[in-house]
Amino acid sequence: MANPTFDQLLEAGCHFGHLKRKWNPAMAPYIFMERNGIHIIDLYKTEAKLAEAANVLRGMAKQGKKILFVATKKQAKQVIADLAASVGMPYVIERWPGGMLTNFPTIRKAVRKMTTIDKMSKDGTFDNLSKRERLQITRQRAKLEKTLGSIADLNRLPAALFVVDVLKERIAVAEANRLGIPVIGMVDTNSDPNTVDYVIPANDDASKSIELIAGTLTAAIAEGLQEHKIEKADSEAAEAQASEGAAPRRERRRVRRNETAEPAAEAAEVVEETVAEETAAE
């Protein structure tokens, strides 16, 4: 998918910022003008920054890395869940679990607990429990699924975070900053761009704007994953070919050694016979 044009960004409403009185002065370089008390975002800068972020995520996906999508605001939840799931990336659309990055081992423990409950229900252990215990465990499983189900496949810290509203998700951004994890964020005029590594100045409230920006990034990730898949297949094919070619080479070397050894043996035999004959004649 090609990066969206200026007109597409305009049509999606990516240029609408917040009221002037709510602005963050650090966003001044990304603001084009003010109209009717509302700041208008410079879409030329949005276009350039979006292309930069897409290239970064494509490169990460090409290396087989995971990108965590974060969007807990109502209008972004379903959009992000669908897009992230389409490229097999983890996402958080419910309340951000505090310490999810900085205390990752504990989060992994909770995910393993969810897996254990699933095993219990399959191997019949569930049937040996009382009705009350089964109810408690089922409720706990549902609660874990709601908050952590979408990150069950995240076995290690993500390579990067994509955040829809950096002001609302400031805890997630702070944790990523603390661990040195790059943050790609949709930054509106009321937010601080200094906490984000790859700023995408855009309206983070309109669902169309969110869908266009996130859709462009997930398309770039899909391209990277496809390239990763092709490279992996080529690498495996080369290894298989190398292992197949090694056996004939070894066989050829053995044959050559035999061929070299045979004339030498024959020569030695001839010499021995000649010496024996000469000795007998004397």
PLY file of the C-alpha trace (Angstrom):
ply
format ascii 1.0
element vertex 282
property float x
property float y
property float z
element edge 281
property int vertex1
property int vertex2
end_header
0.00 0.00 0.00
1.35 3.40 -1.01
1.58 6.15 1.56
-1.52 8.40 1.59
-1.44 11.62 -0.38
-2.07 15.12 0.97
-5.66 14.98 -0.32
-6.35 11.64 1.38
-5.02 12.98 4.68
-7.19 16.07 4.25
-10.29 14.02 3.46
-9.76 11.86 6.56
-9.62 14.99 8.74
-6.03 14.45 9.87
-5.47 18.22 9.87
-7.87 19.11 12.70
-6.07 19.91 15.94
-7.44 20.98 19.33
-8.59 24.36 20.60
-5.83 26.95 20.78
-6.11 27.20 24.58
-5.36 23.46 24.90
-2.25 23.42 22.73
1.21 22.26 23.70
3.83 24.84 22.57
6.22 21.99 21.64
3.86 21.19 18.75
4.43 24.61 17.14
6.68 23.24 14.32
3.84 20.97 13.17
1.04 23.58 13.23
0.16 25.26 9.94
-2.30 27.90 11.15
-5.17 28.71 13.49
-8.77 28.98 12.31
-11.80 29.78 14.47
-9.79 29.11 17.62
-8.67 25.65 16.39
-5.15 24.74 15.35
-4.66 23.24 11.88
-1.89 20.64 11.49
0.57 20.95 8.59
-0.29 17.89 6.47
2.91 18.11 4.41
4.80 17.34 7.61
2.29 14.60 8.48
2.87 13.03 5.05
6.67 13.06 5.46
6.64 11.80 9.06
4.17 9.02 8.23
6.42 7.80 5.39
9.41 7.80 7.77
7.53 5.82 10.44
6.26 3.33 7.83
9.84 2.66 6.65
11.00 2.08 10.24
8.20 -0.42 10.95
8.74 -2.17 7.62
12.40 -2.67 8.55
11.49 -4.06 11.98
8.93 -6.46 10.52
11.49 -7.60 7.93
13.72 -8.67 10.84
10.83 -10.62 12.38
10.37 -8.23 15.32
7.11 -7.50 17.17
5.44 -4.07 17.35
2.95 -3.44 20.14
-0.14 -1.35 19.24
-1.67 0.72 22.04
-5.05 2.46 21.81
-7.47 2.49 24.73
-9.72 5.35 23.59
-13.20 4.33 22.49
-13.06 5.42 18.83
-9.71 3.71 18.24
-10.21 0.35 20.00
-11.85 -1.73 17.28
-9.88 -0.13 14.45
-6.55 -0.93 16.10
-7.65 -4.43 17.19
-8.63 -5.36 13.61
-5.54 -3.84 11.96
-3.03 -5.25 14.47
-4.61 -8.71 14.32
-4.47 -8.66 10.50
-0.65 -8.58 10.63
-0.30 -10.80 13.71
0.92 -8.04 16.02
0.06 -7.75 19.74
-2.18 -4.90 20.89
-3.64 -3.32 24.03
-7.11 -1.79 23.72
-8.31 -2.10 27.31
-6.78 -0.34 30.31
-2.97 -0.32 30.12
-1.68 -2.75 32.80
0.80 -0.69 34.84
4.29 -2.15 34.61
3.49 -4.13 31.50
6.89 -3.26 30.03
8.95 -2.37 33.11
7.64 -5.43 35.00
7.30 -7.73 32.00
8.14 -11.03 33.80
5.09 -10.59 36.06
2.85 -9.99 33.04
4.26 -13.13 31.39
3.47 -15.05 34.59
-0.17 -13.93 34.34
-0.28 -15.05 30.69
1.15 -18.45 31.67
-1.55 -18.71 34.34
-4.16 -18.22 31.61
-2.52 -21.01 29.57
-2.52 -23.30 32.63
-6.25 -22.75 33.12
-6.82 -23.69 29.46
-4.85 -26.92 29.96
-6.89 -27.72 33.08
-10.12 -27.43 31.13
-8.76 -29.76 28.41
-7.16 -32.52 30.51
-10.14 -33.01 32.82
-8.64 -31.40 35.96
-11.52 -28.94 35.89
-14.04 -31.73 36.50
-12.40 -32.62 39.83
-12.94 -29.12 41.23
-15.98 -27.94 43.11
-18.58 -25.82 41.35
-17.49 -22.71 43.27
-13.80 -23.21 42.38
-14.67 -23.72 38.72
-16.70 -20.50 38.72
-13.86 -18.52 40.34
-11.26 -19.85 37.89
-13.55 -19.21 34.91
-14.07 -15.59 36.02
-10.33 -15.15 36.51
-9.69 -16.58 33.04
-12.20 -14.15 31.49
-10.57 -11.22 33.28
-7.09 -12.22 32.11
-8.33 -12.75 28.57
-9.82 -9.27 28.47
-6.63 -7.49 29.56
-3.88 -9.83 28.33
-5.43 -12.07 25.67
-4.18 -9.90 22.81
-0.55 -10.09 24.04
-0.50 -13.84 24.78
2.02 -14.40 21.93
4.36 -11.63 23.11
7.20 -13.72 24.58
9.66 -10.85 24.90
9.61 -7.06 25.04
8.37 -5.49 21.78
10.80 -3.83 19.37
8.60 -0.72 19.23
5.30 0.80 20.36
2.69 2.42 18.14
0.49 4.72 20.22
-2.64 6.48 18.99
-2.95 9.17 21.70
0.37 9.82 23.46
-1.30 12.02 26.09
-3.88 9.40 27.09
-1.30 6.58 26.91
1.40 8.55 28.76
2.11 5.65 31.17
2.83 3.29 28.26
5.01 5.94 26.61
6.89 6.58 29.88
7.59 2.85 30.34
8.86 2.55 26.75
11.08 5.62 27.20
12.51 4.18 30.39
13.45 0.92 28.64
14.70 2.59 25.46
11.94 1.11 23.30
11.20 3.36 20.27
7.74 4.97 20.27
5.83 5.80 17.09
2.89 8.01 17.97
-0.01 9.96 16.54
0.54 13.31 18.20
-2.22 15.92 18.33
-1.71 19.62 19.06
-2.40 19.12 22.80
0.37 16.53 23.27
4.13 16.63 23.89
6.09 15.33 20.87
9.35 15.20 22.86
8.35 11.88 24.47
7.96 10.21 21.05
10.78 8.97 18.81
8.80 9.07 15.56
6.17 11.80 15.63
3.17 11.59 13.28
1.35 14.92 13.71
-2.31 14.12 13.13
-5.82 14.24 14.55
-5.95 11.40 17.11
-9.68 11.74 17.83
-11.36 11.06 14.47
-11.79 7.37 13.62
-11.13 8.02 9.90
-7.83 9.71 10.70
-6.79 6.87 13.03
-7.79 4.24 10.47
-5.81 5.92 7.67
-2.61 6.37 9.71
-2.72 2.95 11.40
-3.75 1.27 8.12
-0.71 2.75 6.34
1.61 1.48 9.08
0.11 -2.03 9.18
0.40 -2.22 5.37
4.12 -1.39 5.71
4.44 -4.08 8.41
2.71 -6.61 6.11
5.25 -5.81 3.37
8.12 -6.29 5.84
6.70 -9.61 7.02
6.40 -10.81 3.42
10.03 -9.87 2.76
11.06 -11.68 5.96
9.17 -14.78 4.82
10.87 -14.75 1.39
14.35 -14.24 2.90
13.76 -17.07 5.36
12.62 -19.42 2.58
15.65 -18.49 0.43
18.00 -19.04 3.38
16.49 -22.46 4.14
16.72 -23.45 0.46
20.39 -22.36 0.31
21.18 -24.36 3.46
19.44 -27.44 2.08
21.30 -27.09 -1.22
24.61 -26.67 0.60
24.03 -29.78 2.71
23.03 -31.77 -0.40
26.11 -30.57 -2.31
28.47 -31.37 0.58
27.89 -35.15 0.32
28.81 -35.46 -3.40
31.87 -33.26 -2.80
33.01 -35.57 0.00
32.38 -38.58 -2.25
34.37 -37.00 -5.09
37.29 -36.27 -2.75
37.22 -39.90 -1.55
37.16 -41.18 -5.14
40.07 -38.89 -6.07
42.06 -40.15 -3.08
41.34 -43.73 -4.15
42.31 -42.97 -7.73
45.58 -41.42 -6.54
46.25 -44.27 -4.14
45.63 -47.03 -6.71
48.40 -46.00 -9.17
50.78 -45.54 -6.25
49.98 -49.03 -4.99
50.37 -50.47 -8.47
53.74 -48.70 -8.85
54.93 -50.08 -5.52
53.82 -53.54 -6.53
55.71 -53.27 -9.85
58.86 -52.11 -8.04
58.63 -55.01 -5.59
58.18 -57.51 -8.42
61.12 -56.03 -10.37
63.41 -56.17 -7.33
62.38 -59.77 -6.64
63.02 -60.78 -10.24
66.47 -59.14 -10.27
67.39 -60.82 -6.99
66.33 -64.21 -8.33
68.37 -63.71 -11.51
71.52 -62.97 -9.53
0 1
1 2
2 3
3 4
4 5
5 6
6 7
7 8
8 9
9 10
10 11
11 12
12 13
13 14
14 15
15 16
16 17
17 18
18 19
19 20
20 21
21 22
22 23
23 24
24 25
25 26
26 27
27 28
28 29
29 30
30 31
31 32
32 33
33 34
34 35
35 36
36 37
37 38
38 39
39 40
40 41
41 42
42 43
43 44
44 45
45 46
46 47
47 48
48 49
49 50
50 51
51 52
52 53
53 54
54 55
55 56
56 57
57 58
58 59
59 60
60 61
61 62
62 63
63 64
64 65
65 66
66 67
67 68
68 69
69 70
70 71
71 72
72 73
73 74
74 75
75 76
76 77
77 78
78 79
79 80
80 81
81 82
82 83
83 84
84 85
85 86
86 87
87 88
88 89
89 90
90 91
91 92
92 93
93 94
94 95
95 96
96 97
97 98
98 99
99 100
100 101
101 102
102 103
103 104
104 105
105 106
106 107
107 108
108 109
109 110
110 111
111 112
112 113
113 114
114 115
115 116
116 117
117 118
118 119
119 120
120 121
121 122
122 123
123 124
124 125
125 126
126 127
127 128
128 129
129 130
130 131
131 132
132 133
133 134
134 135
135 136
136 137
137 138
138 139
139 140
140 141
141 142
142 143
143 144
144 145
145 146
146 147
147 148
148 149
149 150
150 151
151 152
152 153
153 154
154 155
155 156
156 157
157 158
158 159
159 160
160 161
161 162
162 163
163 164
164 165
165 166
166 167
167 168
168 169
169 170
170 171
171 172
172 173
173 174
174 175
175 176
176 177
177 178
178 179
179 180
180 181
181 182
182 183
183 184
184 185
185 186
186 187
187 188
188 189
189 190
190 191
191 192
192 193
193 194
194 195
195 196
196 197
197 198
198 199
199 200
200 201
201 202
202 203
203 204
204 205
205 206
206 207
207 208
208 209
209 210
210 211
211 212
212 213
213 214
214 215
215 216
216 217
217 218
218 219
219 220
220 221
221 222
222 223
223 224
224 225
225 226
226 227
227 228
228 229
229 230
230 231
231 232
232 233
233 234
234 235
235 236
236 237
237 238
238 239
239 240
240 241
241 242
242 243
243 244
244 245
245 246
246 247
247 248
248 249
249 250
250 251
251 252
252 253
253 254
254 255
255 256
256 257
257 258
258 259
259 260
260 261
261 262
262 263
263 264
264 265
265 266
266 267
267 268
268 269
269 270
270 271
271 272
272 273
273 274
274 275
275 276
276 277
277 278
278 279
279 280
280 281
